[in-house]
């Protein structure tokens, strides 16, 4: 499905989750999202992290409502299941490649190209940034200086290198004719198909089943 449609669906579900105090509805969203993630062949390690990461704040919300809430027993479980519904619905969006997501936002939702290519370029530099940190640590150790991951000097040097890369990248984009206000063509077309719109409407309808029953 088109990434822009995914964002719209998840935002609508997020709004509905916020204003709906319905435990079965929250569980239904979690089960639907889990089915989609399993269909997308999510790794067991990622699924385990998705189950455990929200557990502590969810339990905290539940306990605080049980002890201090006016209608603690019901609303506590609403908040518990709602947090998991947020986490699982967000995981579907995380599974979407960032480049496709940004390209879709530019073409379909008219996100400024400067922001789109800035995000794509930053993601492309992540591996270079990690390599640069390793290089700085090795160079420092050769001079008898040990830099740990909490050392400010390590990240200060890496940030200086990132500033240099950003200047070079901006100059390269200008030299290749990048103009923010200009008309652009796209090698990868992220068009929204009619079948995807129908699928999005069906998803929204299916999600409402616990409320309609």
N, C-alpha and C positions, 0 to 999 in steps of 0.2 A: 504494500500500500504506500501511496505517496506520503513522505514524511510530514508535509504540512497538514495533511488530513489527520495523521496520527496526533500531532500537537493539538489540533482543534478538538478532537475527540477526548483526549486526556484532560484538556482544560475544562471542557464541559462536564466531564465526570468528576473532576476535582471540585468544581463549584457545587455540583449536586451532592457530593460527599460531605462538603462543608455544612450544607444547610439541611441535610437529611439525617435524622437520628433513627436509623434502621439497621439493626445488627445483621439481619439476613441479607439485606442489600449489600452491606460491606463484605460479607463472606462470599456472596455471589460474584462480586467484582474480583476478589482474590482468586477464586476458582477459575473464572474465565481467563484472567491474566496468566495464571499458572498453566492452563491448557495451551495458551498461545506460546508461552515460553518453552514448554516441553515440545511443542510442534516445531519451534525454531531450534531445537536441540541445544538448550542451555546446558552448560557444563555442570556436573554435580557440585563442584567446588563453589561455583558462582551461585547456584541455587541454595546451598547451605549458608553462604554468606548473606543471601537475601532473606533467609529465614531468621538468622541470628542477629543481624545488625539492628533491626528495629525492636528486638525483644526487650532490651533494657529500658528504653524510653516508653515502650508500650506498657510494660509492667509498672513503671513509675506512674504513668497516667492512671492506670487501673487502681493501684493502691491508694493514690491520693484521693480519687473519687470515692472509693469504698470507705475511707476514714473521714473525709471532710466534705464530701459532696452531699447536696440536698437529696438527690435521687441517685446516690452513688452506685448502687449495684447495677442498675440498667445503663446509666450514662457512662460508667467506667468501662463496661464491655463495648459500648459504642465507640469510645475513643480508642480502645485497644484494637478493635477490628478495623477502624477507620485508618489508623496509622499503617497497618499492613496493606490496606487497599491503596493508599498513597504510594507505598514502597513498590508494590507489584506493578501498578500501572506505570509508574515512572521507569521501572526496569525495562518495559517494552520499548520506551523511547530511547533508553540508553543502548539497547541492542542495535539501534539504527546507526550506521556509519556517520560520523560527524560531517564528512565532506558532502555526502548526499543530503544530509539535513540542512546544511547551510546553503547549498545550491538550490534546494527546493524553496527555502525561505526567500531567497533572492528572486526566483522566477515567479513563484506563486503568491507570496505575501509581500513582495516588493521591499525586502530588507535592503538597506543601502549596500552597494557592492564593496565599498571601502571596508565596511564591517565584516562582510562575508569573507573577503580575501585576507583580511587581517587575522580572522579566526583560523582559517585554513593554513595560513603561513605559520602561525604560532604553533599549531599542532604538528606541522612538519618539522619544527625546530626542537620539539621535545627531546627526541633522541640525541640531537646534537648537544643540547643543554646537559643531558646526563653524561655524555662522553666528555664534555668540557669539564665537568666537576671531577670526573675520574682523572683527567689529565692534570688538573690543578693539584689534586691530592698527591699524585705520583711525583710531579715536579717539586712540590714542597718537601716530600719525604726525602728526595735526593739532596736537598739542602739541609736535612736534619730537622725539619719542621713537620710535626704531625698535626694534620688537620682532621678533626672529627666532624661528623655530620651536623653537630650543633655549633661548630665554629663560625662566627659571623664573617671572618675573613674569607672563608671558602665561598660563601654565597655572594659576598661583595664582589669578588673577582669574577664570579660567574655572571653576575648582573652586568658588570662592565662589558663582558664579552657579548652578552645579549643586546646591549645598546649598540654595539658595533655591528652586529648582525642585522638589527632592525634598520639601521641607516643604509647598509648595503642592499637590503631587500627593497626598501623604498626607492632607492636609485635604480635598481633593476626593473621594478614595476613601471617606473616613469619612462625608462629607456625602451621598454617594450610597448609603449603606447597606452598604458593604463590611464584612463580619464574617468573620474567618478561620475561626472554628469553626462558622459557620452553614451551613445547607443552601443550595446554589446550583443554579440552573438554567443551562443552556448554550444559547446561540443556535445555535452550531455544534456538532453532535453528532459526536464522533470515535469512533464505535463500531467494534469489530473484527468484520468480516464472516467467516462460515465459509469463504468462498472465499479470503480473505486468509490465513487459518490454513493452508489446504491449499497455497497458493502458497508460504508460508514453509517448510513442511515439504519441498516439492519442491525449493526452492532449496538447503536444507541437504543433501538427498540428492544433488543434481546436483554440488554442490561436492566431495562425497566420491569422485567418479569416479576421479581419479588415484590415490587411496590404495587403492581397492577393486580396481583393475585389476592 
